[in-house]
Amino acid sequence: MNAAILGQVGFIIAIPIALGAWLGLKLDERLGTSPWGLLGLIFVGMAVAGAGVALLIKRYTEDNPVGPSTQRAREAGLAWRREVDEEERKRELER
């Protein structure tokens, strides 16, 4: 993951939450409803931030698909599985 994407994630999270907090404070000052406007709009900002991060992840995975496994990777996985199975059999025999 490169720095540009990490920067985007930071802005996608920070801006909606900060904007919600600021608007919530202004709303509470105007209506005298402290702290409910602040809390409510912070939660709205968190929801917007979550949706933004989900959309960014979706776009990133669409633009950078994971290729199919290579034969070498499959063989390594099978060898690891055989090793784990052998260790489990040894433990069972020791009992």
Phi and psi in radians as a Rosetta constraint file:
Dihedral C 1 N 2 CA 2 C 2 CIRCULARHARMONIC -1.687 0.35
Dihedral N 2 CA 2 C 2 N 3 CIRCULARHARMONIC 3.009 0.35
Dihedral C 2 N 3 CA 3 C 3 CIRCULARHARMONIC -1.129 0.35
Dihedral N 3 CA 3 C 3 N 4 CIRCULARHARMONIC -0.561 0.35
Dihedral C 3 N 4 CA 4 C 4 CIRCULARHARMONIC -1.107 0.35
Dihedral N 4 CA 4 C 4 N 5 CIRCULARHARMONIC -0.731 0.35
Dihedral C 4 N 5 CA 5 C 5 CIRCULARHARMONIC -1.205 0.35
Dihedral N 5 CA 5 C 5 N 6 CIRCULARHARMONIC -0.708 0.35
Dihedral C 5 N 6 CA 6 C 6 CIRCULARHARMONIC -1.094 0.35
Dihedral N 6 CA 6 C 6 N 7 CIRCULARHARMONIC -0.658 0.35
Dihedral C 6 N 7 CA 7 C 7 CIRCULARHARMONIC -1.117 0.35
Dihedral N 7 CA 7 C 7 N 8 CIRCULARHARMONIC -0.711 0.35
Dihedral C 7 N 8 CA 8 C 8 CIRCULARHARMONIC -1.088 0.35
Dihedral N 8 CA 8 C 8 N 9 CIRCULARHARMONIC -0.760 0.35
Dihedral C 8 N 9 CA 9 C 9 CIRCULARHARMONIC -1.062 0.35
Dihedral N 9 CA 9 C 9 N 10 CIRCULARHARMONIC -0.740 0.35
Dihedral C 9 N 10 CA 10 C 10 CIRCULARHARMONIC -1.042 0.35
Dihedral N 10 CA 10 C 10 N 11 CIRCULARHARMONIC -0.807 0.35
Dihedral C 10 N 11 CA 11 C 11 CIRCULARHARMONIC -1.186 0.35
Dihedral N 11 CA 11 C 11 N 12 CIRCULARHARMONIC -0.701 0.35
Dihedral C 11 N 12 CA 12 C 12 CIRCULARHARMONIC -1.082 0.35
Dihedral N 12 CA 12 C 12 N 13 CIRCULARHARMONIC -0.560 0.35
Dihedral C 12 N 13 CA 13 C 13 CIRCULARHARMONIC -1.476 0.35
Dihedral N 13 CA 13 C 13 N 14 CIRCULARHARMONIC -0.806 0.35
Dihedral C 13 N 14 CA 14 C 14 CIRCULARHARMONIC -1.246 0.35
Dihedral N 14 CA 14 C 14 N 15 CIRCULARHARMONIC -0.778 0.35
Dihedral C 14 N 15 CA 15 C 15 CIRCULARHARMONIC -1.097 0.35
Dihedral N 15 CA 15 C 15 N 16 CIRCULARHARMONIC -0.902 0.35
Dihedral C 15 N 16 CA 16 C 16 CIRCULARHARMONIC -1.091 0.35
Dihedral N 16 CA 16 C 16 N 17 CIRCULARHARMONIC -0.647 0.35
Dihedral C 16 N 17 CA 17 C 17 CIRCULARHARMONIC -1.223 0.35
Dihedral N 17 CA 17 C 17 N 18 CIRCULARHARMONIC -0.776 0.35
Dihedral C 17 N 18 CA 18 C 18 CIRCULARHARMONIC -1.120 0.35
Dihedral N 18 CA 18 C 18 N 19 CIRCULARHARMONIC -0.731 0.35
Dihedral C 18 N 19 CA 19 C 19 CIRCULARHARMONIC -1.120 0.35
Dihedral N 19 CA 19 C 19 N 20 CIRCULARHARMONIC -0.723 0.35
Dihedral C 19 N 20 CA 20 C 20 CIRCULARHARMONIC -1.092 0.35
Dihedral N 20 CA 20 C 20 N 21 CIRCULARHARMONIC -0.718 0.35
Dihedral C 20 N 21 CA 21 C 21 CIRCULARHARMONIC -1.125 0.35
Dihedral N 21 CA 21 C 21 N 22 CIRCULARHARMONIC -0.787 0.35
Dihedral C 21 N 22 CA 22 C 22 CIRCULARHARMONIC -1.119 0.35
Dihedral N 22 CA 22 C 22 N 23 CIRCULARHARMONIC -0.822 0.35
Dihedral C 22 N 23 CA 23 C 23 CIRCULARHARMONIC -1.118 0.35
Dihedral N 23 CA 23 C 23 N 24 CIRCULARHARMONIC -0.652 0.35
Dihedral C 23 N 24 CA 24 C 24 CIRCULARHARMONIC -1.102 0.35
Dihedral N 24 CA 24 C 24 N 25 CIRCULARHARMONIC -0.726 0.35
Dihedral C 24 N 25 CA 25 C 25 CIRCULARHARMONIC -1.098 0.35
Dihedral N 25 CA 25 C 25 N 26 CIRCULARHARMONIC -0.791 0.35
Dihedral C 25 N 26 CA 26 C 26 CIRCULARHARMONIC -1.090 0.35
Dihedral N 26 CA 26 C 26 N 27 CIRCULARHARMONIC -0.720 0.35
Dihedral C 26 N 27 CA 27 C 27 CIRCULARHARMONIC -1.116 0.35
Dihedral N 27 CA 27 C 27 N 28 CIRCULARHARMONIC -0.764 0.35
Dihedral C 27 N 28 CA 28 C 28 CIRCULARHARMONIC -1.115 0.35
Dihedral N 28 CA 28 C 28 N 29 CIRCULARHARMONIC -0.679 0.35
Dihedral C 28 N 29 CA 29 C 29 CIRCULARHARMONIC -1.093 0.35
Dihedral N 29 CA 29 C 29 N 30 CIRCULARHARMONIC -0.743 0.35
Dihedral C 29 N 30 CA 30 C 30 CIRCULARHARMONIC -1.271 0.35
Dihedral N 30 CA 30 C 30 N 31 CIRCULARHARMONIC -0.728 0.35
Dihedral C 30 N 31 CA 31 C 31 CIRCULARHARMONIC -1.724 0.35
Dihedral N 31 CA 31 C 31 N 32 CIRCULARHARMONIC -0.208 0.35
Dihedral C 31 N 32 CA 32 C 32 CIRCULARHARMONIC 1.201 0.35
Dihedral N 32 CA 32 C 32 N 33 CIRCULARHARMONIC 0.630 0.35
Dihedral C 32 N 33 CA 33 C 33 CIRCULARHARMONIC -1.876 0.35
Dihedral N 33 CA 33 C 33 N 34 CIRCULARHARMONIC 0.356 0.35
Dihedral C 33 N 34 CA 34 C 34 CIRCULARHARMONIC -0.917 0.35
Dihedral N 34 CA 34 C 34 N 35 CIRCULARHARMONIC 2.392 0.35
Dihedral C 34 N 35 CA 35 C 35 CIRCULARHARMONIC -1.741 0.35
Dihedral N 35 CA 35 C 35 N 36 CIRCULARHARMONIC 0.271 0.35
Dihedral C 35 N 36 CA 36 C 36 CIRCULARHARMONIC -1.197 0.35
Dihedral N 36 CA 36 C 36 N 37 CIRCULARHARMONIC -0.666 0.35
Dihedral C 36 N 37 CA 37 C 37 CIRCULARHARMONIC -1.128 0.35
Dihedral N 37 CA 37 C 37 N 38 CIRCULARHARMONIC -0.762 0.35
Dihedral C 37 N 38 CA 38 C 38 CIRCULARHARMONIC -1.044 0.35
Dihedral N 38 CA 38 C 38 N 39 CIRCULARHARMONIC -0.907 0.35
Dihedral C 38 N 39 CA 39 C 39 CIRCULARHARMONIC -1.097 0.35
Dihedral N 39 CA 39 C 39 N 40 CIRCULARHARMONIC -0.788 0.35
Dihedral C 39 N 40 CA 40 C 40 CIRCULARHARMONIC -1.071 0.35
Dihedral N 40 CA 40 C 40 N 41 CIRCULARHARMONIC -0.794 0.35
Dihedral C 40 N 41 CA 41 C 41 CIRCULARHARMONIC -1.339 0.35
Dihedral N 41 CA 41 C 41 N 42 CIRCULARHARMONIC -0.421 0.35
Dihedral C 41 N 42 CA 42 C 42 CIRCULARHARMONIC -1.146 0.35
Dihedral N 42 CA 42 C 42 N 43 CIRCULARHARMONIC -0.749 0.35
Dihedral C 42 N 43 CA 43 C 43 CIRCULARHARMONIC -1.129 0.35
Dihedral N 43 CA 43 C 43 N 44 CIRCULARHARMONIC -0.664 0.35
Dihedral C 43 N 44 CA 44 C 44 CIRCULARHARMONIC -1.090 0.35
Dihedral N 44 CA 44 C 44 N 45 CIRCULARHARMONIC -0.757 0.35
Dihedral C 44 N 45 CA 45 C 45 CIRCULARHARMONIC -1.065 0.35
Dihedral N 45 CA 45 C 45 N 46 CIRCULARHARMONIC -0.669 0.35
Dihedral C 45 N 46 CA 46 C 46 CIRCULARHARMONIC -1.149 0.35
Dihedral N 46 CA 46 C 46 N 47 CIRCULARHARMONIC -0.685 0.35
Dihedral C 46 N 47 CA 47 C 47 CIRCULARHARMONIC -1.141 0.35
Dihedral N 47 CA 47 C 47 N 48 CIRCULARHARMONIC -0.755 0.35
Dihedral C 47 N 48 CA 48 C 48 CIRCULARHARMONIC -1.099 0.35
Dihedral N 48 CA 48 C 48 N 49 CIRCULARHARMONIC -0.729 0.35
Dihedral C 48 N 49 CA 49 C 49 CIRCULARHARMONIC -1.099 0.35
Dihedral N 49 CA 49 C 49 N 50 CIRCULARHARMONIC -0.746 0.35
Dihedral C 49 N 50 CA 50 C 50 CIRCULARHARMONIC -1.080 0.35
Dihedral N 50 CA 50 C 50 N 51 CIRCULARHARMONIC -0.747 0.35
Dihedral C 50 N 51 CA 51 C 51 CIRCULARHARMONIC -1.132 0.35
Dihedral N 51 CA 51 C 51 N 52 CIRCULARHARMONIC -0.682 0.35
Dihedral C 51 N 52 CA 52 C 52 CIRCULARHARMONIC -1.126 0.35
Dihedral N 52 CA 52 C 52 N 53 CIRCULARHARMONIC -0.737 0.35
Dihedral C 52 N 53 CA 53 C 53 CIRCULARHARMONIC -1.158 0.35
Dihedral N 53 CA 53 C 53 N 54 CIRCULARHARMONIC -0.713 0.35
Dihedral C 53 N 54 CA 54 C 54 CIRCULARHARMONIC -1.067 0.35
Dihedral N 54 CA 54 C 54 N 55 CIRCULARHARMONIC -0.737 0.35
Dihedral C 54 N 55 CA 55 C 55 CIRCULARHARMONIC -1.134 0.35
Dihedral N 55 CA 55 C 55 N 56 CIRCULARHARMONIC -0.714 0.35
Dihedral C 55 N 56 CA 56 C 56 CIRCULARHARMONIC -1.098 0.35
Dihedral N 56 CA 56 C 56 N 57 CIRCULARHARMONIC -0.755 0.35
Dihedral C 56 N 57 CA 57 C 57 CIRCULARHARMONIC -1.104 0.35
Dihedral N 57 CA 57 C 57 N 58 CIRCULARHARMONIC -0.735 0.35
Dihedral C 57 N 58 CA 58 C 58 CIRCULARHARMONIC -1.061 0.35
Dihedral N 58 CA 58 C 58 N 59 CIRCULARHARMONIC -0.816 0.35
Dihedral C 58 N 59 CA 59 C 59 CIRCULARHARMONIC -1.106 0.35
Dihedral N 59 CA 59 C 59 N 60 CIRCULARHARMONIC -0.729 0.35
Dihedral C 59 N 60 CA 60 C 60 CIRCULARHARMONIC -1.098 0.35
Dihedral N 60 CA 60 C 60 N 61 CIRCULARHARMONIC -0.784 0.35
Dihedral C 60 N 61 CA 61 C 61 CIRCULARHARMONIC -1.216 0.35
Dihedral N 61 CA 61 C 61 N 62 CIRCULARHARMONIC -0.532 0.35
Dihedral C 61 N 62 CA 62 C 62 CIRCULARHARMONIC -1.218 0.35
Dihedral N 62 CA 62 C 62 N 63 CIRCULARHARMONIC -0.657 0.35
Dihedral C 62 N 63 CA 63 C 63 CIRCULARHARMONIC -1.380 0.35
Dihedral N 63 CA 63 C 63 N 64 CIRCULARHARMONIC -0.361 0.35
Dihedral C 63 N 64 CA 64 C 64 CIRCULARHARMONIC -2.271 0.35
Dihedral N 64 CA 64 C 64 N 65 CIRCULARHARMONIC 1.186 0.35
Dihedral C 64 N 65 CA 65 C 65 CIRCULARHARMONIC -1.178 0.35
Dihedral N 65 CA 65 C 65 N 66 CIRCULARHARMONIC 2.626 0.35
Dihedral C 65 N 66 CA 66 C 66 CIRCULARHARMONIC -1.468 0.35
Dihedral N 66 CA 66 C 66 N 67 CIRCULARHARMONIC 2.205 0.35
Dihedral C 66 N 67 CA 67 C 67 CIRCULARHARMONIC -1.246 0.35
Dihedral N 67 CA 67 C 67 N 68 CIRCULARHARMONIC 2.955 0.35
Dihedral C 67 N 68 CA 68 C 68 CIRCULARHARMONIC -1.162 0.35
Dihedral N 68 CA 68 C 68 N 69 CIRCULARHARMONIC 2.673 0.35
Dihedral C 68 N 69 CA 69 C 69 CIRCULARHARMONIC -1.121 0.35
Dihedral N 69 CA 69 C 69 N 70 CIRCULARHARMONIC 2.526 0.35
Dihedral C 69 N 70 CA 70 C 70 CIRCULARHARMONIC -1.459 0.35
Dihedral N 70 CA 70 C 70 N 71 CIRCULARHARMONIC 2.829 0.35
Dihedral C 70 N 71 CA 71 C 71 CIRCULARHARMONIC -1.064 0.35
Dihedral N 71 CA 71 C 71 N 72 CIRCULARHARMONIC -0.656 0.35
Dihedral C 71 N 72 CA 72 C 72 CIRCULARHARMONIC -1.098 0.35
Dihedral N 72 CA 72 C 72 N 73 CIRCULARHARMONIC -0.711 0.35
Dihedral C 72 N 73 CA 73 C 73 CIRCULARHARMONIC -1.161 0.35
Dihedral N 73 CA 73 C 73 N 74 CIRCULARHARMONIC -0.710 0.35
Dihedral C 73 N 74 CA 74 C 74 CIRCULARHARMONIC -1.082 0.35
Dihedral N 74 CA 74 C 74 N 75 CIRCULARHARMONIC -0.755 0.35
Dihedral C 74 N 75 CA 75 C 75 CIRCULARHARMONIC -1.118 0.35
Dihedral N 75 CA 75 C 75 N 76 CIRCULARHARMONIC -0.695 0.35
Dihedral C 75 N 76 CA 76 C 76 CIRCULARHARMONIC -1.112 0.35
Dihedral N 76 CA 76 C 76 N 77 CIRCULARHARMONIC -0.720 0.35
Dihedral C 76 N 77 CA 77 C 77 CIRCULARHARMONIC -1.118 0.35
Dihedral N 77 CA 77 C 77 N 78 CIRCULARHARMONIC -0.724 0.35
Dihedral C 77 N 78 CA 78 C 78 CIRCULARHARMONIC -1.162 0.35
Dihedral N 78 CA 78 C 78 N 79 CIRCULARHARMONIC -0.692 0.35
Dihedral C 78 N 79 CA 79 C 79 CIRCULARHARMONIC -1.113 0.35
Dihedral N 79 CA 79 C 79 N 80 CIRCULARHARMONIC -0.723 0.35
Dihedral C 79 N 80 CA 80 C 80 CIRCULARHARMONIC -1.102 0.35
Dihedral N 80 CA 80 C 80 N 81 CIRCULARHARMONIC -0.742 0.35
Dihedral C 80 N 81 CA 81 C 81 CIRCULARHARMONIC -1.086 0.35
Dihedral N 81 CA 81 C 81 N 82 CIRCULARHARMONIC -0.737 0.35
Dihedral C 81 N 82 CA 82 C 82 CIRCULARHARMONIC -1.092 0.35
Dihedral N 82 CA 82 C 82 N 83 CIRCULARHARMONIC -0.694 0.35
Dihedral C 82 N 83 CA 83 C 83 CIRCULARHARMONIC -1.115 0.35
Dihedral N 83 CA 83 C 83 N 84 CIRCULARHARMONIC -0.747 0.35
Dihedral C 83 N 84 CA 84 C 84 CIRCULARHARMONIC -1.131 0.35
Dihedral N 84 CA 84 C 84 N 85 CIRCULARHARMONIC -0.764 0.35
Dihedral C 84 N 85 CA 85 C 85 CIRCULARHARMONIC -1.069 0.35
Dihedral N 85 CA 85 C 85 N 86 CIRCULARHARMONIC -0.721 0.35
Dihedral C 85 N 86 CA 86 C 86 CIRCULARHARMONIC -1.098 0.35
Dihedral N 86 CA 86 C 86 N 87 CIRCULARHARMONIC -0.735 0.35
Dihedral C 86 N 87 CA 87 C 87 CIRCULARHARMONIC -1.100 0.35
Dihedral N 87 CA 87 C 87 N 88 CIRCULARHARMONIC -0.692 0.35
Dihedral C 87 N 88 CA 88 C 88 CIRCULARHARMONIC -1.144 0.35
Dihedral N 88 CA 88 C 88 N 89 CIRCULARHARMONIC -0.705 0.35
Dihedral C 88 N 89 CA 89 C 89 CIRCULARHARMONIC -1.097 0.35
Dihedral N 89 CA 89 C 89 N 90 CIRCULARHARMONIC -0.717 0.35
Dihedral C 89 N 90 CA 90 C 90 CIRCULARHARMONIC -1.089 0.35
Dihedral N 90 CA 90 C 90 N 91 CIRCULARHARMONIC -0.727 0.35
Dihedral C 90 N 91 CA 91 C 91 CIRCULARHARMONIC -1.125 0.35
Dihedral N 91 CA 91 C 91 N 92 CIRCULARHARMONIC -0.691 0.35
Dihedral C 91 N 92 CA 92 C 92 CIRCULARHARMONIC -1.136 0.35
Dihedral N 92 CA 92 C 92 N 93 CIRCULARHARMONIC -0.684 0.35
Dihedral C 92 N 93 CA 93 C 93 CIRCULARHARMONIC -1.207 0.35
Dihedral N 93 CA 93 C 93 N 94 CIRCULARHARMONIC -0.530 0.35
Dihedral C 93 N 94 CA 94 C 94 CIRCULARHARMONIC -1.260 0.35
Dihedral N 94 CA 94 C 94 N 95 CIRCULARHARMONIC -0.356 0.35
